[in-house]
Amino acid sequence: MHDILLAVLDKERFKHDLFPHLLSLNESHGSWALRAAALNAEGITTYHGKEWTRQNLEIFFKNYWNNGAHEYSWHHHAHLINQLEALLLAD
């Protein structure tokens, strides 16, 4: 179970670190295809090491943005990550 939670923590950190960059790309690039190409040109891959496509980037962004509350709080997400990390380190 501990290993599963560590994997969840790692993936959540990945999403948390990438999201501000995606917001910036949304402002500077007009389509998901252009945003995916920009990430690939920068050498930024998906969590599993694959190149971004229009489809997987749009799904990633929309799933992350629409977290059930229909809003996104970067600071709240950081707080949740820190709480999970504290629980794992307490073991």
C-alpha positions in Angstrom: 0.0 0.0 0.0 2.8 2.4 0.9 4.3 1.9 -2.6 1.0 2.7 -4.3 0.7 5.9 -2.3 4.2 6.9 -3.2 3.3 6.3 -6.9 0.2 8.5 -6.5 2.2 11.2 -4.8 4.8 11.1 -7.6 2.1 11.4 -10.3 0.3 14.2 -8.5 3.6 16.1 -8.2 4.1 15.7 -11.9 0.7 17.2 -12.7 1.1 19.9 -10.1 4.5 21.0 -11.6 3.3 20.9 -15.2 0.0 22.7 -14.8 1.3 26.3 -14.5 3.3 25.7 -17.7 0.1 24.4 -19.4 -1.7 27.6 -18.4 1.0 29.6 -20.0 0.8 27.5 -23.2 -2.9 28.1 -23.3 -2.3 31.8 -23.5 0.4 31.6 -26.1 -0.8 28.7 -28.3 -4.2 28.6 -30.0 -4.8 24.9 -30.2 -4.2 21.7 -28.3 -2.0 20.5 -31.3 0.2 23.5 -31.0 0.5 23.2 -27.2 1.4 19.5 -27.6 4.0 20.3 -30.2 5.5 23.0 -27.9 5.8 20.6 -25.0 7.4 17.9 -27.2 9.9 20.5 -28.6 10.9 21.4 -25.0 11.4 17.7 -24.3 8.6 17.5 -21.8 6.9 14.1 -22.0 3.8 12.6 -20.4 4.1 11.0 -16.9 4.8 7.7 -18.7 7.5 9.1 -21.0 5.4 9.4 -24.1 5.1 12.4 -26.5 2.1 14.6 -26.1 -0.6 14.5 -28.7 -3.5 16.9 -29.1 -5.8 14.3 -27.6 -3.8 13.2 -24.5 -2.9 16.8 -23.6 -6.5 18.0 -23.8 -7.7 15.1 -21.7 -4.9 15.7 -19.2 -5.7 19.4 -18.9 -9.5 19.0 -18.7 -9.3 16.2 -16.2 -7.0 18.2 -14.0 -8.9 21.4 -14.3 -12.3 19.8 -13.7 -11.5 18.1 -10.5 -15.1 17.6 -9.4 -15.4 21.2 -8.1 -15.5 22.7 -11.6 -12.6 24.9 -10.6 -8.9 24.5 -9.9 -6.8 25.7 -7.0 -3.0 25.2 -7.5 -2.5 26.1 -3.8 -5.1 23.6 -2.6 -3.6 20.9 -4.7 -0.1 21.7 -3.2 -1.7 21.5 0.3 -3.1 18.0 -0.5 0.2 16.8 -1.9 2.0 18.0 1.2 -0.6 16.3 3.4 -0.1 13.0 1.6 3.7 13.4 1.8 3.5 14.0 5.5 1.4 10.9 6.0 3.8 8.8 4.1 6.8 10.1 5.9 5.1 9.5 9.3 5.2 5.7 8.6 
